[in-house]
Amino acid sequence: MPLGPLRPSPLVEQAAERLRAHIADGHWPVGTRLPGETTLAKELGVGRSTVREALRALAGAGLVRPRQGAGVFVTATEPVEDWPTRLRRAAVTDVYEVRMAVEVQAARLAAHRRTPDDITAIESALAGRRAATAADDVAFVDADIAFHAAVVAAAHNPVLADLFAQFTPVLREGLVELLALTGLRDHAPDTGDAAHEALVRAVAAGDAELAAEVLRAELEDPFGG
């Protein structure tokens, strides 16, 4: 429940949960105006300030919406998951399909828009990925993601960059698990290196379609096998 940087008090959470239960069981159907704060405070046995914070929590979850001068109205019976929460619950295969769309386009744009500083950053990230071949799978995946983040950054599209950052935690977890299950790096610690080097060359050369194709092939088989 997005209520700001501080966690709500247990009393607020309890009040919000009771209100949520009333909404879920149809006591207040969608479109219904909730009773006023004073009435709710008496019903819940809490103060008006607690009711106010609980209503803010429900509003943040998409269950209610205040209308100035009219009151607070029920808008849904189940909370709406925000994007980060939905991503945490998503299967890694779903995230990977989104990654394909985001990163292939980012590679195409990066080839058009890269600056000398971008190329330096991408080459540095490739060197970091190569250095991580001697490390464990977690460090290698972190270095691999850092490389891809550098390519996305070179696209100079803040929306693409934000999307990539949002699904990175789920992606990271999935890739670490993939390497653990397959043992791929046991015989190829630098797996995928050739594809990553080819991507750097394509972006540096300004070949947008080649960059997109190299990345598409790499993401279809992320660690070369």
Secondary structure, DSSP 8 states (H G I E B T S, - for coil): ----SS---HHHHHHHHHHHHHHHTTSS-TT-B---HHHHHHHHTS-HHHHHHHHHHHHHTTSEEEETTTEEEE--SS----HHHHHHHS-HHHHHHHHHHHHHHHHHHHHHH--HHHHHHHHHHHHHHHHGGGS-HHHHHHHHHHHHHHHHHHT--HHHHHHHHHHHHHHHHHHHHHHHHH-GGGT-TTTTHHHHHHHHHHHHHT-HHHHHHHHHHHHHSTT--
